[in-house]
Structures are given as structure tokens and as C-alpha cells.
Amino acid sequence: MTTNVVRGTTVTLVVEWFEFPGGPAVNVTGVGITVEEVDGSPVIVGPTTVGVANPATGINTYPWDTSPSLPVGDYLAVWNGTDPDGEPVQASELLHVLTTETDVGTGPCAPWDPIFTCVELSAAAATVTGTMLEVATEVLDARSGRRFGFCTVTLRPCRKSCSGDIWPPGIGTTWWEWSYGGGGGPRPYWWAGAWFNATCGVCSDSCSCTALSQVLLPAPVSQIIEVKIDGVSVPASGWSLQNSRLLVRTGGNEWPACNDLTKLDTEVGTWSVTASYGEEVPQLGRLAVGELTAELAKACVGEECVLPRNVTTLTRQGVTMELRNLADALAGLSLGYFSDLFIDTVNPHRRERRGQVYDVEQMFHRRVNT
């Protein structure tokens, strides 16, 4: 997976070892780690075994004390060790070094497209609308439950065949491909100290009578922007998006069985899916962000605006000034007619975000630079 690292802090890197994919955890001896830039130079850490701990079976950790001057970018943590059979093993993880935690991207990915039809701006206020639009978007995004706007993400998916694994490992063909047409039903297969029943047939589902190569994307997709295999774009005729989540390979082809995550998706041996996620900002939201942008711009240049001020009473000549908490004032949603109407319409119960359900056993996808 990809881990975000804020430079100048200490992050604990973790690796897990298993006897075989999906099997029990197993300890690996002589575990060492190297941290280097993705192109292999320079090496930032190691190779070293100093500091590598084994807190539980099959788990090794290493505390990486990053430098405040560490260049921002992508790094690769490579773990090496020896399995119980005396064979060398290796694991790797992509690290994305950031300057601050805000770089992780907890807010909207881009400012909303405003409608300024119902507002008036002076020449002075118009000069600061760019920055104020970003601020207005952040406010309305949070108040509306963080559901609108689009984000583009590049995924490095893993194909899951109908049999679930490659049989036998290293041959490069699934069991059903090897046995189909050979006659008979389920066949026993001895692997890694256990018997498995592998069935023959075609890789399909209840909606397909033919072989089906597909990938389940992590959430409903608004748009597939690009699919690349070995660094080359696959034309739209080579794939089909179904049920907003299933990316199906067409033309009798299959998705690659392997994805080299140590390489950029412009290289041979990789494949990636760049997709847009999110929900379009409604017209009322565009009016709201235009209105709030205008009011913030007026406040910025000292003009009269509808936004609440934190000064409620001011008496000159040394008499007290009464202040109120601006956050409390904003909590009353007194942001403007369209802004209040938009928030009341799309988020009447003031939820911070939509409810989410997590499947801990579902296959994950590597998201690039997140």
C-alpha cells in the first residue's frame, strides 16, 4: 500500500509475512530494511537491521525518523529476510513524503464552479475572488457533508480470477484454464501442506455465460479517464464500466495477472486505472458558493457584507467591547440566503459526512500518491 509520511516526524513502517497468500502468519529471520527514492538513488535508510522489531508473529516494524529537510516525493521501503525454508523473501511499500498533514488532502479536491448571477462585486472585491472561492468551497463542502465535487485518482488494481489464486504458482495460468476440457469435476490439489478442491469450467458469473475478466473498483465511479497496460493507454473499446464499479475487459482479452508496484505505470509490467470519483455540485450549490465567495471577498477588502462579525458591542472612550465566538455565529448557518438554503436542503441533519461501510476482507487497490 501507499503510506503518507509527514517529514520531520517519526513513522512506524510495518511489514507482514505469510506462509503463502492468504495463509497463516510466519516469522522471517534476518529482516532488514532499505528506504530509497523510487529510482533507486539516493538511499535514505540502510540497508540495516538495527531498529527492526518483531512485535508479533509475522510482523516486523521499523521506526523511521524522517528529517525536516527530506525532499518531498515518493520513496520505496524494501524489506528483505529469510523464510523458514531458508529462501530469501522480499516485500516493498511506497511512501509518499509530504510537508504537512494538510497535504494529505482531507478537503475538496478542487474549487466548485460558482454562479455569480445573483451577487454584485466591486472592482476591489473581484480581485480576491480566487482565494475566497477556495475558502467558500471548503466551508460549504464541510457543511454539506463532504459529498459534492470530483476527485481524480489513479488506482493500481489487482485482478482476482474466479478460482481466487494461480494454480500452480509460477505457471501463469489459472486452474480452470489448465483443466477445462480435460473432463471430470472438482479435482484435489496438494499445496503448501493442505488439500484444495479446484473445479474446472469457465470464469464467469451469474450474468455471463462466457469467460469474464473483470475488476471491482473500490467505489462507484463517475468516469473512467484512462486505463493503461504496460504504460500504453487501452482504448475505450477494450473495456466496459458496468454497475459503476465493475471494469470488464472486452474483445476476448484479460486483465494482466501481475502488477509490478515498484514501477511507475508508464513502464512495462504495470497497469493502472485513472478514474474520477464524486458527485456533481448541484445548481443550488453553485449559487451558494458564488454568494459566499462574494461575501468573503467583501469582508476581505473591508466592505459591508452579510457575514456575522465577532464584535457585537463597541463603546468608545474606554468603555468595554463585547465579543462573540465567530464559530458559534457560523454554526447558526447565517452565511447567506442561497448558502443556508443549500445546506438545509442537502444536509438537514448536519451530518459531517455520508455513512460508510467497510469490508475488511475485500481486495484493496493501491491509490497512487495518496
Residue, then its C-alpha position, 0 to 999 in steps of 0.5 A: m500500500t501507499t503510506n503518507v509520511v509527514r517529514g520531520t516526524t517519526v513513522t512506524l513502517v510495518v511489514e507482514w509475512f505469510e506462509f503463502p497468500g492468504g495463509p497463516a502468519v510466519n516469522v522471517t529471520g534476518v529482516g532488514i530494511t532499505v528506504e530509497e527514492v523510487d529510482g533507486s538513488p539516493v538511499i535514505v535508510g540502510p540497508t540495516t537491521v538495527g531498529v527492526a522489531n518483531p512485535a508479533t508473529g509475522i510482523n516486523t516494524y521499523p521506526w523511521d525518523t524522517s528529517p525536516s529537510l527530506p525532499v518531498g516525493d515518493y520513496l520505496a521501503v524494501w524489506n528483505g529476510t529469510d523464510p523458514d525454508g531458508e529462501p530469501v523473501q522480499a516485500s516493498e511499500l511506497l511512501h509518499v513524503l509530504t510537508t504537512e498533514t494538510d497535504v494529505g488532502t482531507g478537503p475538496c479536491a478542487p474549487w466548485d464552479p460558482i454562479f455569480t448571477c445573483v451577487e454584485l462585486s466591486a472592482a476591489a472585491a473581484t480581485v480576491t475572488g480566487t482565494m475566497l472561492e477556495v475558502a467558500t468551497e471548503v466551508l460549504d463542502a464541510r457543511s454539506g457533508r463532504r459529498f459534492g465535487f470530483c476527485t481524480v485518482t489513479l488506482r493500481p488494481c489487482r485482478k482476482s480470477c474466479s478460482g481466487d489464486i494461480w494454480p500452480p504458482g509460477i505457471g501463469t495460468t489459472w486452474w480452470e484454464w489448465s483443466y477445462g476440457g480435460g473432463g471430470g469435476p472438482r479435482p484435489y490439489w496438494w499445496a503448501g501442506a493442505w488439500f484444495n478442491a479446484t473445479c474446472g469450467v469457465c470464469s464467469d458469473s451469474c450474468s455471463c455465460t462466457a469467460l469474464s475478466q473483470v475488476l471491482l473498483p473500490a467505489p462507484v465511479s463517475q468516469i473512467i479517464e484512462v486505463k493503461i497496460d504496460g504504460v500504453s493507454v487501452p482504448a475505450s473499446g477494450w473495456s466496459l464500466q458496468n454497475s459503476r464499479l465493475l471494469v470488464r475487459t472486452g474483445g476476448n482479452e484479460w486483465p494482466a495477472c501481475n502488477d509490478l508496484t515498484k514501477l511507475d505505470t508508464e513502464v512495462g509490467t504495470w497497469s493502472v486505472t485513472a478514474s474520477y470519483g464524486e458527485e456533481v455540485p448541484q445548481l443550488g450549490r453553485l449559487a451558494v458558493g458564488e454568494l459566499t465567495a462574494e461575501l468573503a471577498k467583501a469582508c476581505v477588502g473591508e466592505e459591508c457584507v452579510l457575514p456575522r462579525n465577532v464584535t457585537t458591542l463597541t463603546r468608545q472612550g474606554v468603555t468595554m467591547e463585547l465579543r462573540n465566538l465567530a464559530d458559534a455565529l457560523a454554526g447558526l448557518s447565517l452565511g447567506y440566503f442561497s448558502d443556508l438554503f443549500i445546506d438545509t436542503v442537502n444536509p438537514h441533519r448536519r451530518e459531517r459526512r455520508g455513512q460508510v461501510y467497510d469490508v475488511e476482507q475485500m481486495f484493496h487497490r493501491r491509490v497512487n500518491t495518496 
